[in-house]
Amino acid sequence: MTERDVFVQAIPQIAEMVVEARKLTREEFQEWHDEVMKSVPDKAKPFIEKVFMVVADNL
């Protein structure tokens, strides 16, 4: 399974993340981002960072 395949499968969850992120202030969003990135395994960080870029671009 490619990264793109995983991303496509995750679209519904990413859409939910956008909806929830729109309820946050910039500071709250940054805190959330930082906490998630701390808890994500190093191998997954590049993918999760891309997810956060999509979320941030859709706020």
PDB file of N, CA, C, O and CB in Angstrom:
ATOM      1  N   MET A   1       0.849  -1.166   0.000  1.00  0.00           N
ATOM      2  CA  MET A   1       0.000   0.000   0.000  1.00  0.00           C
ATOM      3  C   MET A   1       0.903   1.240   0.000  1.00  0.00           C
ATOM      4  O   MET A   1       1.832   1.346   0.800  1.00  0.00           O
ATOM      5  CB  MET A   1      -0.970  -0.008   1.227  1.00  0.00           C
ATOM      6  N   THR A   2       0.615   2.158  -0.898  1.00  0.00           N
ATOM      7  CA  THR A   2       1.422   3.370  -0.991  1.00  0.00           C
ATOM      8  C   THR A   2       0.930   4.431  -0.007  1.00  0.00           C
ATOM      9  O   THR A   2      -0.151   4.316   0.570  1.00  0.00           O
ATOM     10  CB  THR A   2       1.395   3.921  -2.423  1.00  0.00           C
ATOM     11  N   GLU A   3       1.748   5.458   0.167  1.00  0.00           N
ATOM     12  CA  GLU A   3       1.340   6.576   1.027  1.00  0.00           C
ATOM     13  C   GLU A   3       0.054   7.199   0.496  1.00  0.00           C
ATOM     14  O   GLU A   3      -0.831   7.575   1.265  1.00  0.00           O
ATOM     15  CB  GLU A   3       2.461   7.645   1.113  1.00  0.00           C
ATOM     16  N   ARG A   4      -0.036   7.302  -0.820  1.00  0.00           N
ATOM     17  CA  ARG A   4      -1.245   7.877  -1.428  1.00  0.00           C
ATOM     18  C   ARG A   4      -2.467   7.033  -1.098  1.00  0.00           C
ATOM     19  O   ARG A   4      -3.525   7.577  -0.781  1.00  0.00           O
ATOM     20  CB  ARG A   4      -1.084   7.994  -2.956  1.00  0.00           C
ATOM     21  N   ASP A   5      -2.338   5.726  -1.166  1.00  0.00           N
ATOM     22  CA  ASP A   5      -3.450   4.831  -0.829  1.00  0.00           C
ATOM     23  C   ASP A   5      -3.913   5.053   0.608  1.00  0.00           C
ATOM     24  O   ASP A   5      -5.112   5.106   0.882  1.00  0.00           O
ATOM     25  CB  ASP A   5      -3.038   3.362  -1.029  1.00  0.00           C
ATOM     26  N   VAL A   6      -2.962   5.180   1.512  1.00  0.00           N
ATOM     27  CA  VAL A   6      -3.302   5.417   2.920  1.00  0.00           C
ATOM     28  C   VAL A   6      -4.004   6.760   3.055  1.00  0.00           C
ATOM     29  O   VAL A   6      -4.998   6.879   3.772  1.00  0.00           O
ATOM     30  CB  VAL A   6      -2.033   5.374   3.816  1.00  0.00           C
ATOM     31  N   PHE A   7      -3.485   7.766   2.366  1.00  0.00           N
ATOM     32  CA  PHE A   7      -4.088   9.098   2.425  1.00  0.00           C
ATOM     33  C   PHE A   7      -5.526   9.064   1.908  1.00  0.00           C
ATOM     34  O   PHE A   7      -6.422   9.638   2.527  1.00  0.00           O
ATOM     35  CB  PHE A   7      -3.254  10.104   1.612  1.00  0.00           C
ATOM     36  N   VAL A   8      -5.744   8.403   0.794  1.00  0.00           N
ATOM     37  CA  VAL A   8      -7.095   8.307   0.223  1.00  0.00           C
ATOM     38  C   VAL A   8      -8.029   7.595   1.194  1.00  0.00           C
ATOM     39  O   VAL A   8      -9.172   8.016   1.373  1.00  0.00           O
ATOM     40  CB  VAL A   8      -7.065   7.561  -1.134  1.00  0.00           C
ATOM     41  N   GLN A   9      -7.563   6.535   1.815  1.00  0.00           N
ATOM     42  CA  GLN A   9      -8.386   5.824   2.799  1.00  0.00           C
ATOM     43  C   GLN A   9      -8.713   6.699   3.999  1.00  0.00           C
ATOM     44  O   GLN A   9      -9.761   6.537   4.624  1.00  0.00           O
ATOM     45  CB  GLN A   9      -7.679   4.560   3.265  1.00  0.00           C
ATOM     46  N   ALA A  10      -7.819   7.622   4.318  1.00  0.00           N
ATOM     47  CA  ALA A  10      -7.991   8.463   5.506  1.00  0.00           C
ATOM     48  C   ALA A  10      -8.809   9.724   5.245  1.00  0.00           C
ATOM     49  O   ALA A  10      -9.037  10.498   6.174  1.00  0.00           O
ATOM     50  CB  ALA A  10      -6.644   8.853   6.047  1.00  0.00           C
ATOM     51  N   ILE A  11      -9.256   9.953   4.024  1.00  0.00           N
ATOM     52  CA  ILE A  11      -9.984  11.185   3.702  1.00  0.00           C
ATOM     53  C   ILE A  11     -11.161  11.438   4.641  1.00  0.00           C
ATOM     54  O   ILE A  11     -11.310  12.572   5.097  1.00  0.00           O
ATOM     55  CB  ILE A  11     -10.484  11.129   2.274  1.00  0.00           C
ATOM     56  N   PRO A  12     -11.999  10.463   4.957  1.00  0.00           N
ATOM     57  CA  PRO A  12     -13.100  10.757   5.891  1.00  0.00           C
ATOM     58  C   PRO A  12     -12.609  11.232   7.265  1.00  0.00           C
ATOM     59  O   PRO A  12     -13.193  12.142   7.853  1.00  0.00           O
ATOM     60  CB  PRO A  12     -13.969   9.519   6.067  1.00  0.00           C
ATOM     61  N   GLN A  13     -11.553  10.625   7.766  1.00  0.00           N
ATOM     62  CA  GLN A  13     -11.009  11.037   9.062  1.00  0.00           C
ATOM     63  C   GLN A  13     -10.367  12.423   8.970  1.00  0.00           C
ATOM     64  O   GLN A  13     -10.470  13.225   9.899  1.00  0.00           O
ATOM     65  CB  GLN A  13      -9.978  10.007   9.563  1.00  0.00           C
ATOM     66  N   ILE A  14      -9.714  12.694   7.860  1.00  0.00           N
ATOM     67  CA  ILE A  14      -9.101  14.011   7.672  1.00  0.00           C
ATOM     68  C   ILE A  14     -10.185  15.080   7.596  1.00  0.00           C
ATOM     69  O   ILE A  14     -10.022  16.171   8.143  1.00  0.00           O
ATOM     70  CB  ILE A  14      -8.226  14.036   6.393  1.00  0.00           C
ATOM     71  N   ALA A  15     -11.285  14.774   6.923  1.00  0.00           N
ATOM     72  CA  ALA A  15     -12.404  15.720   6.861  1.00  0.00           C
ATOM     73  C   ALA A  15     -12.949  15.999   8.259  1.00  0.00           C
ATOM     74  O   ALA A  15     -13.273  17.143   8.581  1.00  0.00           O
ATOM     75  CB  ALA A  15     -13.525  15.175   5.952  1.00  0.00           C
ATOM     76  N   GLU A  16     -13.052  14.973   9.081  1.00  0.00           N
ATOM     77  CA  GLU A  16     -13.497  15.164  10.471  1.00  0.00           C
ATOM     78  C   GLU A  16     -12.497  16.028  11.236  1.00  0.00           C
ATOM     79  O   GLU A  16     -12.892  16.862  12.051  1.00  0.00           O
ATOM     80  CB  GLU A  16     -13.676  13.797  11.182  1.00  0.00           C
ATOM     81  N   MET A  17     -11.216  15.833  10.979  1.00  0.00           N
ATOM     82  CA  MET A  17     -10.193  16.649  11.632  1.00  0.00           C
ATOM     83  C   MET A  17     -10.351  18.118  11.255  1.00  0.00           C
ATOM     84  O   MET A  17     -10.196  18.995  12.104  1.00  0.00           O
ATOM     85  CB  MET A  17      -8.787  16.154  11.256  1.00  0.00           C
ATOM     86  N   VAL A  18     -10.659  18.392   9.991  1.00  0.00           N
ATOM     87  CA  VAL A  18     -10.863  19.772   9.543  1.00  0.00           C
ATOM     88  C   VAL A  18     -12.033  20.393  10.288  1.00  0.00           C
ATOM     89  O   VAL A  18     -11.939  21.518  10.778  1.00  0.00           O
ATOM     90  CB  VAL A  18     -11.107  19.826   8.018  1.00  0.00           C
ATOM     91  N   VAL A  19     -13.137  19.658  10.372  1.00  0.00           N
ATOM     92  CA  VAL A  19     -14.324  20.168  11.068  1.00  0.00           C
ATOM     93  C   VAL A  19     -13.990  20.499  12.518  1.00  0.00           C
ATOM     94  O   VAL A  19     -14.355  21.566  13.010  1.00  0.00           O
ATOM     95  CB  VAL A  19     -15.476  19.140  11.008  1.00  0.00           C
ATOM     96  N   GLU A  20     -13.308  19.606  13.192  1.00  0.00           N
ATOM     97  CA  GLU A  20     -12.959  19.837  14.598  1.00  0.00           C
ATOM     98  C   GLU A  20     -11.924  20.956  14.741  1.00  0.00           C
ATOM     99  O   GLU A  20     -12.002  21.756  15.673  1.00  0.00           O
ATOM    100  CB  GLU A  20     -12.423  18.545  15.230  1.00  0.00           C
ATOM    101  N   ALA A  21     -10.967  21.013  13.832  1.00  0.00           N
ATOM    102  CA  ALA A  21      -9.923  22.038  13.904  1.00  0.00           C
ATOM    103  C   ALA A  21     -10.491  23.437  13.698  1.00  0.00           C
ATOM    104  O   ALA A  21      -9.954  24.408  14.229  1.00  0.00           O
ATOM    105  CB  ALA A  21      -8.840  21.764  12.865  1.00  0.00           C
ATOM    106  N   ARG A  22     -11.562  23.545  12.940  1.00  0.00           N
ATOM    107  CA  ARG A  22     -12.190  24.857  12.728  1.00  0.00           C
ATOM    108  C   ARG A  22     -12.763  25.433  14.012  1.00  0.00           C
ATOM    109  O   ARG A  22     -13.023  26.634  14.087  1.00  0.00           O
ATOM    110  CB  ARG A  22     -13.291  24.750  11.686  1.00  0.00           C
ATOM    111  N   LYS A  23     -12.960  24.608  15.009  1.00  0.00           N
ATOM    112  CA  LYS A  23     -13.491  25.060  16.298  1.00  0.00           C
ATOM    113  C   LYS A  23     -12.386  25.588  17.213  1.00  0.00           C
ATOM    114  O   LYS A  23     -12.668  26.165  18.263  1.00  0.00           O
ATOM    115  CB  LYS A  23     -14.235  23.917  16.990  1.00  0.00           C
ATOM    116  N   LEU A  24     -11.134  25.391  16.815  1.00  0.00           N
ATOM    117  CA  LEU A  24      -9.998  25.750  17.662  1.00  0.00           C
ATOM    118  C   LEU A  24      -9.446  27.127  17.300  1.00  0.00           C
ATOM    119  O   LEU A  24      -9.549  27.578  16.159  1.00  0.00           O
ATOM    120  CB  LEU A  24      -8.897  24.697  17.543  1.00  0.00           C
ATOM    121  N   THR A  25      -8.859  27.781  18.300  1.00  0.00           N
ATOM    122  CA  THR A  25      -8.097  28.994  18.019  1.00  0.00           C
ATOM    123  C   THR A  25      -6.766  28.568  17.393  1.00  0.00           C
ATOM    124  O   THR A  25      -6.424  27.386  17.379  1.00  0.00           O
ATOM    125  CB  THR A  25      -7.871  29.853  19.328  1.00  0.00           C
ATOM    126  N   ARG A  26      -6.037  29.535  16.886  1.00  0.00           N
ATOM    127  CA  ARG A  26      -4.709  29.220  16.319  1.00  0.00           C
ATOM    128  C   ARG A  26      -3.810  28.574  17.366  1.00  0.00           C
ATOM    129  O   ARG A  26      -3.076  27.626  17.086  1.00  0.00           O
ATOM    130  CB  ARG A  26      -4.036  30.496  15.766  1.00  0.00           C
ATOM    131  N   GLU A  27      -3.887  29.113  18.576  1.00  0.00           N
ATOM    132  CA  GLU A  27      -3.053  28.590  19.655  1.00  0.00           C
ATOM    133  C   GLU A  27      -3.449  27.153  20.004  1.00  0.00           C
ATOM    134  O   GLU A  27      -2.590  26.293  20.200  1.00  0.00           O
ATOM    135  CB  GLU A  27      -3.163  29.488  20.899  1.00  0.00           C
ATOM    136  N   GLU A  28      -4.749  26.906  20.078  1.00  0.00           N
ATOM    137  CA  GLU A  28      -5.225  25.551  20.379  1.00  0.00           C
ATOM    138  C   GLU A  28      -4.842  24.582  19.270  1.00  0.00           C
ATOM    139  O   GLU A  28      -4.463  23.442  19.540  1.00  0.00           O
ATOM    140  CB  GLU A  28      -6.750  25.544  20.578  1.00  0.00           C
ATOM    141  N   PHE A  29      -4.939  25.034  18.022  1.00  0.00           N
ATOM    142  CA  PHE A  29      -4.542  24.190  16.892  1.00  0.00           C
ATOM    143  C   PHE A  29      -3.057  23.848  16.991  1.00  0.00           C
ATOM    144  O   PHE A  29      -2.666  22.697  16.793  1.00  0.00           O
ATOM    145  CB  PHE A  29      -4.847  24.896  15.545  1.00  0.00           C
ATOM    146  N   GLN A  30      -2.238  24.839  17.295  1.00  0.00           N
ATOM    147  CA  GLN A  30      -0.798  24.601  17.404  1.00  0.00           C
ATOM    148  C   GLN A  30      -0.482  23.641  18.540  1.00  0.00           C
ATOM    149  O   GLN A  30       0.377  22.771  18.400  1.00  0.00           O
ATOM    150  CB  GLN A  30      -0.054  25.918  17.612  1.00  0.00           C
ATOM    151  N   GLU A  31      -1.173  23.796  19.666  1.00  0.00           N
ATOM    152  CA  GLU A  31      -0.984  22.872  20.794  1.00  0.00           C
ATOM    153  C   GLU A  31      -1.351  21.451  20.391  1.00  0.00           C
ATOM    154  O   GLU A  31      -0.621  20.505  20.685  1.00  0.00           O
ATOM    155  CB  GLU A  31      -1.829  23.313  22.008  1.00  0.00           C
ATOM    156  N   TRP A  32      -2.479  21.308  19.721  1.00  0.00           N
ATOM    157  CA  TRP A  32      -2.941  20.001  19.261  1.00  0.00           C
ATOM    158  C   TRP A  32      -1.898  19.396  18.321  1.00  0.00           C
ATOM    159  O   TRP A  32      -1.506  18.240  18.477  1.00  0.00           O
ATOM    160  CB  TRP A  32      -4.320  20.118  18.551  1.00  0.00           C
ATOM    161  N   HIS A  33      -1.458  20.182  17.352  1.00  0.00           N
ATOM    162  CA  HIS A  33      -0.444  19.728  16.400  1.00  0.00           C
ATOM    163  C   HIS A  33       0.805  19.243  17.139  1.00  0.00           C
ATOM    164  O   HIS A  33       1.315  18.154  16.877  1.00  0.00           O
ATOM    165  CB  HIS A  33      -0.079  20.862  15.416  1.00  0.00           C
ATOM    166  N   ASP A  34       1.283  20.069  18.061  1.00  0.00           N
ATOM    167  CA  ASP A  34       2.510  19.730  18.783  1.00  0.00           C
ATOM    168  C   ASP A  34       2.352  18.452  19.606  1.00  0.00           C
ATOM    169  O   ASP A  34       3.253  17.614  19.629  1.00  0.00           O
ATOM    170  CB  ASP A  34       2.919  20.883  19.693  1.00  0.00           C
ATOM    171  N   GLU A  35       1.221  18.301  20.275  1.00  0.00           N
ATOM    172  CA  GLU A  35       0.974  17.102  21.087  1.00  0.00           C
ATOM    173  C   GLU A  35       0.910  15.850  20.212  1.00  0.00           C
ATOM    174  O   GLU A  35       1.475  14.812  20.556  1.00  0.00           O
ATOM    175  CB  GLU A  35      -0.336  17.255  21.885  1.00  0.00           C
ATOM    176  N   VAL A  36       0.224  15.957  19.090  1.00  0.00           N
ATOM    177  CA  VAL A  36       0.124  14.806  18.185  1.00  0.00           C
ATOM    178  C   VAL A  36       1.507  14.440  17.668  1.00  0.00           C
ATOM    179  O   VAL A  36       1.881  13.267  17.667  1.00  0.00           O
ATOM    180  CB  VAL A  36      -0.835  15.108  17.002  1.00  0.00           C
ATOM    181  N   MET A  37       2.263  15.432  17.231  1.00  0.00           N
ATOM    182  CA  MET A  37       3.575  15.152  16.663  1.00  0.00           C
ATOM    183  C   MET A  37       4.525  14.540  17.696  1.00  0.00           C
ATOM    184  O   MET A  37       5.395  13.746  17.339  1.00  0.00           O
ATOM    185  CB  MET A  37       4.179  16.427  16.096  1.00  0.00           C
ATOM    186  N   LYS A  38       4.367  14.896  18.956  1.00  0.00           N
ATOM    187  CA  LYS A  38       5.193  14.288  20.010  1.00  0.00           C
ATOM    188  C   LYS A  38       4.867  12.811  20.191  1.00  0.00           C
ATOM    189  O   LYS A  38       5.743  12.009  20.516  1.00  0.00           O
ATOM    190  CB  LYS A  38       4.996  15.029  21.337  1.00  0.00           C
ATOM    191  N   SER A  39       3.606  12.458  19.980  1.00  0.00           N
ATOM    192  CA  SER A  39       3.172  11.090  20.260  1.00  0.00           C
ATOM    193  C   SER A  39       3.277  10.151  19.056  1.00  0.00           C
ATOM    194  O   SER A  39       3.121   8.939  19.200  1.00  0.00           O
ATOM    195  CB  SER A  39       1.756  11.107  20.748  1.00  0.00           C
ATOM    196  N   VAL A  40       3.537  10.700  17.886  1.00  0.00           N
ATOM    197  CA  VAL A  40       3.592   9.894  16.664  1.00  0.00           C
ATOM    198  C   VAL A  40       4.983   9.274  16.522  1.00  0.00           C
ATOM    199  O   VAL A  40       5.988   9.947  16.751  1.00  0.00           O
ATOM    200  CB  VAL A  40       3.246  10.756  15.414  1.00  0.00           C
ATOM    201  N   PRO A  41       5.045   8.000  16.147  1.00  0.00           N
ATOM    202  CA  PRO A  41       6.355   7.384  15.895  1.00  0.00           C
ATOM    203  C   PRO A  41       7.099   8.129  14.781  1.00  0.00           C
ATOM    204  O   PRO A  41       6.478   8.640  13.849  1.00  0.00           O
ATOM    205  CB  PRO A  41       6.187   5.892  15.517  1.00  0.00           C
ATOM    206  N   ASP A  42       8.404   8.188  14.880  1.00  0.00           N
ATOM    207  CA  ASP A  42       9.214   8.923  13.905  1.00  0.00           C
ATOM    208  C   ASP A  42       8.920   8.512  12.469  1.00  0.00           C
ATOM    209  O   ASP A  42       8.907   9.351  11.569  1.00  0.00           O
ATOM    210  CB  ASP A  42      10.681   8.718  14.196  1.00  0.00           C
ATOM    211  N   LYS A  43       8.689   7.246  12.260  1.00  0.00           N
ATOM    212  CA  LYS A  43       8.444   6.747  10.902  1.00  0.00           C
ATOM    213  C   LYS A  43       7.173   7.344  10.298  1.00  0.00           C
ATOM    214  O   LYS A  43       7.089   7.515   9.082  1.00  0.00           O
ATOM    215  CB  LYS A  43       8.343   5.220  10.911  1.00  0.00           C
ATOM    216  N   ALA A  44       6.185   7.661  11.136  1.00  0.00           N
ATOM    217  CA  ALA A  44       4.905   8.183  10.650  1.00  0.00           C
ATOM    218  C   ALA A  44       4.869   9.707  10.582  1.00  0.00           C
ATOM    219  O   ALA A  44       3.944  10.268   9.995  1.00  0.00           O
ATOM    220  CB  ALA A  44       3.788   7.696  11.537  1.00  0.00           C
ATOM    221  N   LYS A  45       5.844  10.382  11.162  1.00  0.00           N
ATOM    222  CA  LYS A  45       5.804  11.847  11.238  1.00  0.00           C
ATOM    223  C   LYS A  45       5.693  12.543   9.881  1.00  0.00           C
ATOM    224  O   LYS A  45       4.910  13.486   9.767  1.00  0.00           O
ATOM    225  CB  LYS A  45       7.031  12.340  11.936  1.00  0.00           C
ATOM    226  N   PRO A  46       6.425  12.136   8.857  1.00  0.00           N
ATOM    227  CA  PRO A  46       6.268  12.829   7.568  1.00  0.00           C
ATOM    228  C   PRO A  46       4.834  12.741   7.023  1.00  0.00           C
ATOM    229  O   PRO A  46       4.311  13.712   6.476  1.00  0.00           O
ATOM    230  CB  PRO A  46       7.239  12.242   6.543  1.00  0.00           C
ATOM    231  N   PHE A  47       4.219  11.590   7.177  1.00  0.00           N
ATOM    232  CA  PHE A  47       2.840  11.425   6.705  1.00  0.00           C
ATOM    233  C   PHE A  47       1.883  12.280   7.527  1.00  0.00           C
ATOM    234  O   PHE A  47       1.029  12.966   6.966  1.00  0.00           O
ATOM    235  CB  PHE A  47       2.419   9.944   6.773  1.00  0.00           C
ATOM    236  N   ILE A  48       2.015  12.247   8.838  1.00  0.00           N
ATOM    237  CA  ILE A  48       1.121  13.013   9.709  1.00  0.00           C
ATOM    238  C   ILE A  48       1.304  14.509   9.471  1.00  0.00           C
ATOM    239  O   ILE A  48       0.335  15.265   9.528  1.00  0.00           O
ATOM    240  CB  ILE A  48       1.379  12.670  11.194  1.00  0.00           C
ATOM    241  N   GLU A  49       2.516  14.937   9.209  1.00  0.00           N
ATOM    242  CA  GLU A  49       2.754  16.357   8.904  1.00  0.00           C
ATOM    243  C   GLU A  49       2.008  16.751   7.629  1.00  0.00           C
ATOM    244  O   GLU A  49       1.470  17.855   7.543  1.00  0.00           O
ATOM    245  CB  GLU A  49       4.276  16.641   8.749  1.00  0.00           C
ATOM    246  N   LYS A  50       1.972  15.862   6.646  1.00  0.00           N
ATOM    247  CA  LYS A  50       1.211  16.137   5.418  1.00  0.00           C
ATOM    248  C   LYS A  50      -0.280  16.235   5.721  1.00  0.00           C
ATOM    249  O   LYS A  50      -0.977  17.083   5.164  1.00  0.00           O
ATOM    250  CB  LYS A  50       1.466  15.039   4.362  1.00  0.00           C
ATOM    251  N   VAL A  51      -0.764  15.372   6.597  1.00  0.00           N
ATOM    252  CA  VAL A  51      -2.173  15.440   7.000  1.00  0.00           C
ATOM    253  C   VAL A  51      -2.453  16.787   7.650  1.00  0.00           C
ATOM    254  O   VAL A  51      -3.466  17.421   7.351  1.00  0.00           O
ATOM    255  CB  VAL A  51      -2.531  14.282   7.974  1.00  0.00           C
ATOM    256  N   PHE A  52      -1.573  17.228   8.529  1.00  0.00           N
ATOM    257  CA  PHE A  52      -1.767  18.522   9.183  1.00  0.00           C
ATOM    258  C   PHE A  52      -1.722  19.671   8.180  1.00  0.00           C
ATOM    259  O   PHE A  52      -2.427  20.664   8.357  1.00  0.00           O
ATOM    260  CB  PHE A  52      -0.706  18.733  10.261  1.00  0.00           C
ATOM    261  N   MET A  53      -0.917  19.557   7.143  1.00  0.00           N
ATOM    262  CA  MET A  53      -0.895  20.597   6.112  1.00  0.00           C
ATOM    263  C   MET A  53      -2.245  20.688   5.415  1.00  0.00           C
ATOM    264  O   MET A  53      -2.745  21.783   5.154  1.00  0.00           O
ATOM    265  CB  MET A  53       0.215  20.318   5.085  1.00  0.00           C
ATOM    266  N   VAL A  54      -2.829  19.541   5.117  1.00  0.00           N
ATOM    267  CA  VAL A  54      -4.151  19.522   4.483  1.00  0.00           C
ATOM    268  C   VAL A  54      -5.185  20.137   5.413  1.00  0.00           C
ATOM    269  O   VAL A  54      -6.010  20.943   4.982  1.00  0.00           O
ATOM    270  CB  VAL A  54      -4.561  18.080   4.105  1.00  0.00           C
ATOM    271  N   VAL A  55      -5.143  19.764   6.677  1.00  0.00           N
ATOM    272  CA  VAL A  55      -6.090  20.315   7.653  1.00  0.00           C
ATOM    273  C   VAL A  55      -5.916  21.830   7.728  1.00  0.00           C
ATOM    274  O   VAL A  55      -6.898  22.567   7.638  1.00  0.00           O
ATOM    275  CB  VAL A  55      -5.884  19.669   9.058  1.00  0.00           C
ATOM    276  N   ALA A  56      -4.693  22.300   7.890  1.00  0.00           N
ATOM    277  CA  ALA A  56      -4.436  23.739   8.023  1.00  0.00           C
ATOM    278  C   ALA A  56      -4.858  24.504   6.775  1.00  0.00           C
ATOM    279  O   ALA A  56      -5.356  25.625   6.875  1.00  0.00           O
ATOM    280  CB  ALA A  56      -2.956  23.990   8.306  1.00  0.00           C
ATOM    281  N   ASP A  57      -4.665  23.914   5.612  1.00  0.00           N
ATOM    282  CA  ASP A  57      -5.050  24.574   4.358  1.00  0.00           C
ATOM    283  C   ASP A  57      -6.558  24.672   4.189  1.00  0.00           C
ATOM    284  O   ASP A  57      -7.038  25.426   3.343  1.00  0.00           O
ATOM    285  CB  ASP A  57      -4.460  23.831   3.179  1.00  0.00           C
ATOM    286  N   ASN A  58      -7.303  23.927   4.976  1.00  0.00           N
ATOM    287  CA  ASN A  58      -8.763  23.910   4.835  1.00  0.00           C
ATOM    288  C   ASN A  58      -9.491  24.530   6.019  1.00  0.00           C
ATOM    289  O   ASN A  58     -10.687  24.301   6.202  1.00  0.00           O
ATOM    290  CB  ASN A  58      -9.237  22.497   4.650  1.00  0.00           C
ATOM    291  N   LEU A  59      -8.788  25.306   6.814  1.00  0.00           N
ATOM    292  CA  LEU A  59      -9.430  25.976   7.950  1.00  0.00           C
ATOM    293  C   LEU A  59     -10.115  27.244   7.487  1.00  0.00           C
ATOM    294  O   LEU A  59     -10.714  27.952   8.296  1.00  0.00           O
ATOM    295  CB  LEU A  59      -8.406  26.297   9.053  1.00  0.00           C
TER     296      LEU A  59
END
